[in-house]
Amino acid sequence: MTGPTTGIFAPDGALLRAWSRWWHWAWTSCCWVLFSLPVITLPAATLWLITQQRRYARGEATLGPAETVRHLARHLLPALPLAGCHLGVAALVIIGLFGPSPGGPYGWVVLITSSLAGVTWLLLAPWTFVIFERTGRTVASIRDAYRLALTRIDLAVTVATAAVIAGAAAVLLFTRVPYLGPLLALAVPAAVASLSIMLHDRASALASRDEVHR
């Protein structure tokens, strides 16, 4: 008879599955940071991170060193326009919120418009890279992410909130939790990518089902 301890430590047990997932998240997150160091390669590295998480979730072999180099080189230039759109929107929102105010009613218009633009950007931003990883088209990725976020606002809010919380949690883990904190924080970028993929796929499936039932 198999005891509970044996079941936990079995090859397909919960503990070893959690360890395998954490290890995959940790090493792909570390590679993502390394690949992003030139800054200009950050968008391509993010697409690589998403590809690795998607392949792992499907049970497929992850990209090896040679495939990784080819993947980064192939997506380096195509991913820059998408990153530029995000940087441009972020800059406009920051200027609108914290820049000089025209005062009076115009000041309130700028503040409200910038706030709405910032919230909208947060809702669709995580899914744009997930969609771009599959389509390779900047405008289509932003458009589809916007439509999907409007269709499944609950899931869009979930992934945006999770991304913000994860960023803050990673900083706190690194700076406030000794020993175990940095180890846990290592997995945060890949964990967020996995969550974005999962919620995007779920939102797409629900949106397609809703269209069928109309």
Secondary structure, 3 states (H helix, E strand, C coil): CCCHHHHHCCCCCHHHHHHHHHHHHHHHHHHHHHHHCCCCCHHHHHHHHHHHHHHHHCCCCCCCHHHHHHHHHHHCCCCHHHHHHHHHHHHHHHHHHHCCCCCHHHHHHHHHHHHHHHHHHHHHHHHHHHHHHHHCCHHHHHHHHHHHHHHCHHHHHHHHHHHHHHHHHHHHHHHHCCCHHHHHHCCHHHHHHHHHHHHHHHHHHHHHHHHHHC
